[in-house]
Amino acid sequence: MIHELRIYTASPGRMGDLLARFRDHTMAIFERHGIRNIVYWTNSIGGRSDELWYVVGFDSMAQRDEAWNSFRNDPEWQQVRRDTEADGPIVDRIENRILEPTQWSPQP
């Protein structure tokens, strides 16, 4: 399995909007396109209070590429994005990493 860590930094004052978009829309659309929701975090101690960290899973890199392309072109996602960004962007920065477990790591 491929695990992708993504870190979203919310635009100033928009963290609630970002969390609501994931909770109310994005997670379900992800699943429909083969993007497995693994875990979502915010910082409670340390780090930045305007970050959403999450991990999604894929069967392979090819499946990942296909899933992200399908997601980006989904009309429902495009409408949700337009609606949630009517007052301006809700994400300032996105980081993503493909993670590889060490040989001694327990498998999720």
ZAPAMAR-316420 format. One record per residue (C-alpha): x, z, y; residue number from 1. Coordinates in nm, 2 decimals. Example, Ala and Ser with C-alpha at 12.3 -4.5 7.8 and 13.67 -1.06 7.14 Angstrom:
<u = 1.23&w = 0.78&v = -0.45&bami = 1> $
<u = 1.37&w = 0.71&v = -0.11&bami = 2> $
//
This chain:
<u = 0.00&w = 0.00&v = 0.00&bami = 1> $
<u = 0.11&w = -0.08&v = 0.36&bami = 2> $
<u = 0.06&w = 0.21&v = 0.61&bami = 3> $
<u = 0.06&w = 0.13&v = 0.98&bami = 4> $
<u = 0.10&w = 0.40&v = 1.24&bami = 5> $
<u = -0.05&w = 0.32&v = 1.58&bami = 6> $
<u = -0.02&w = 0.53&v = 1.89&bami = 7> $
<u = -0.25&w = 0.46&v = 2.18&bami = 8> $
<u = -0.19&w = 0.61&v = 2.52&bami = 9> $
<u = -0.52&w = 0.63&v = 2.71&bami = 10> $
<u = -0.55&w = 0.51&v = 3.07&bami = 11> $
<u = -0.57&w = 0.81&v = 3.32&bami = 12> $
<u = -0.90&w = 0.99&v = 3.27&bami = 13> $
<u = -1.01&w = 0.76&v = 2.99&bami = 14> $
<u = -0.92&w = 0.96&v = 2.68&bami = 15> $
<u = -1.28&w = 1.06&v = 2.61&bami = 16> $
<u = -1.38&w = 0.69&v = 2.63&bami = 17> $
<u = -1.11&w = 0.59&v = 2.39&bami = 18> $
<u = -1.20&w = 0.85&v = 2.14&bami = 19> $
<u = -1.57&w = 0.76&v = 2.17&bami = 20> $
<u = -1.49&w = 0.39&v = 2.11&bami = 21> $
<u = -1.31&w = 0.46&v = 1.79&bami = 22> $
<u = -1.57&w = 0.72&v = 1.67&bami = 23> $
<u = -1.87&w = 0.51&v = 1.75&bami = 24> $
<u = -1.75&w = 0.15&v = 1.69&bami = 25> $
<u = -1.40&w = 0.07&v = 1.60&bami = 26> $
<u = -1.37&w = 0.26&v = 1.27&bami = 27> $
<u = -1.67&w = 0.08&v = 1.12&bami = 28> $
<u = -1.55&w = -0.26&v = 1.24&bami = 29> $
<u = -1.21&w = -0.19&v = 1.10&bami = 30> $
<u = -1.35&w = -0.12&v = 0.75&bami = 31> $
<u = -1.56&w = -0.43&v = 0.76&bami = 32> $
<u = -1.24&w = -0.63&v = 0.81&bami = 33> $
<u = -1.04&w = -0.46&v = 0.54&bami = 34> $
<u = -0.85&w = -0.22&v = 0.77&bami = 35> $
<u = -0.87&w = 0.12&v = 0.58&bami = 36> $
<u = -0.90&w = 0.42&v = 0.80&bami = 37> $
<u = -0.66&w = 0.68&v = 0.67&bami = 38> $
<u = -0.63&w = 0.95&v = 0.94&bami = 39> $
<u = -0.67&w = 1.00&v = 1.32&bami = 40> $
<u = -0.49&w = 1.27&v = 1.53&bami = 41> $
<u = -0.47&w = 1.39&v = 1.88&bami = 42> $
<u = -0.21&w = 1.64&v = 2.00&bami = 43> $
<u = -0.32&w = 2.00&v = 2.02&bami = 44> $
<u = 0.02&w = 2.16&v = 2.08&bami = 45> $
<u = 0.31&w = 1.97&v = 2.21&bami = 46> $
<u = 0.33&w = 1.60&v = 2.29&bami = 47> $
<u = 0.09&w = 1.43&v = 2.53&bami = 48> $
<u = -0.28&w = 1.50&v = 2.57&bami = 49> $
<u = -0.36&w = 1.13&v = 2.64&bami = 50> $
<u = -0.25&w = 1.00&v = 2.30&bami = 51> $
<u = -0.44&w = 0.90&v = 1.99&bami = 52> $
<u = -0.23&w = 0.86&v = 1.68&bami = 53> $
<u = -0.37&w = 0.70&v = 1.37&bami = 54> $
<u = -0.28&w = 0.55&v = 1.04&bami = 55> $
<u = -0.45&w = 0.25&v = 0.87&bami = 56> $
<u = -0.38&w = 0.10&v = 0.53&bami = 57> $
<u = -0.36&w = -0.25&v = 0.38&bami = 58> $
<u = -0.29&w = -0.39&v = 0.04&bami = 59> $
<u = -0.01&w = -0.62&v = 0.16&bami = 60> $
<u = 0.14&w = -0.76&v = 0.48&bami = 61> $
<u = -0.05&w = -1.08&v = 0.42&bami = 62> $
<u = -0.38&w = -0.88&v = 0.40&bami = 63> $
<u = -0.28&w = -0.69&v = 0.71&bami = 64> $
<u = -0.22&w = -1.00&v = 0.91&bami = 65> $
<u = -0.55&w = -1.15&v = 0.79&bami = 66> $
<u = -0.74&w = -0.83&v = 0.86&bami = 67> $
<u = -0.61&w = -0.79&v = 1.22&bami = 68> $
<u = -0.68&w = -1.15&v = 1.30&bami = 69> $
<u = -1.03&w = -1.12&v = 1.16&bami = 70> $
<u = -1.09&w = -0.80&v = 1.36&bami = 71> $
<u = -0.97&w = -0.95&v = 1.69&bami = 72> $
<u = -1.20&w = -1.24&v = 1.65&bami = 73> $
<u = -1.51&w = -1.03&v = 1.56&bami = 74> $
<u = -1.79&w = -1.09&v = 1.81&bami = 75> $
<u = -1.91&w = -0.73&v = 1.78&bami = 76> $
<u = -1.56&w = -0.60&v = 1.85&bami = 77> $
<u = -1.52&w = -0.83&v = 2.15&bami = 78> $
<u = -1.85&w = -0.71&v = 2.29&bami = 79> $
<u = -1.76&w = -0.34&v = 2.23&bami = 80> $
<u = -1.43&w = -0.40&v = 2.41&bami = 81> $
<u = -1.60&w = -0.56&v = 2.71&bami = 82> $
<u = -1.86&w = -0.29&v = 2.73&bami = 83> $
<u = -1.62&w = 0.00&v = 2.70&bami = 84> $
<u = -1.38&w = -0.16&v = 2.95&bami = 85> $
<u = -1.64&w = -0.24&v = 3.21&bami = 86> $
<u = -1.49&w = 0.02&v = 3.45&bami = 87> $
<u = -1.13&w = -0.09&v = 3.36&bami = 88> $
<u = -0.89&w = -0.06&v = 3.07&bami = 89> $
<u = -0.91&w = 0.25&v = 2.85&bami = 90> $
<u = -0.57&w = 0.19&v = 2.69&bami = 91> $
<u = -0.24&w = 0.18&v = 2.88&bami = 92> $
<u = 0.00&w = 0.13&v = 2.59&bami = 93> $
<u = -0.01&w = 0.07&v = 2.22&bami = 94> $
<u = 0.28&w = 0.13&v = 1.98&bami = 95> $
<u = 0.27&w = 0.04&v = 1.62&bami = 96> $
<u = 0.50&w = 0.09&v = 1.32&bami = 97> $
<u = 0.49&w = -0.01&v = 0.96&bami = 98> $
<u = 0.59&w = 0.30&v = 0.76&bami = 99> $
<u = 0.77&w = 0.30&v = 0.43&bami = 100> $
<u = 0.77&w = 0.62&v = 0.22&bami = 101> $
<u = 1.10&w = 0.76&v = 0.10&bami = 102> $
<u = 1.17&w = 0.76&v = -0.27&bami = 103> $
<u = 1.09&w = 1.14&v = -0.29&bami = 104> $
<u = 0.77&w = 1.13&v = -0.08&bami = 105> $
<u = 0.45&w = 1.22&v = -0.26&bami = 106> $
<u = 0.22&w = 0.92&v = -0.25&bami = 107> $
<u = -0.10&w = 0.95&v = -0.04&bami = 108> $
//
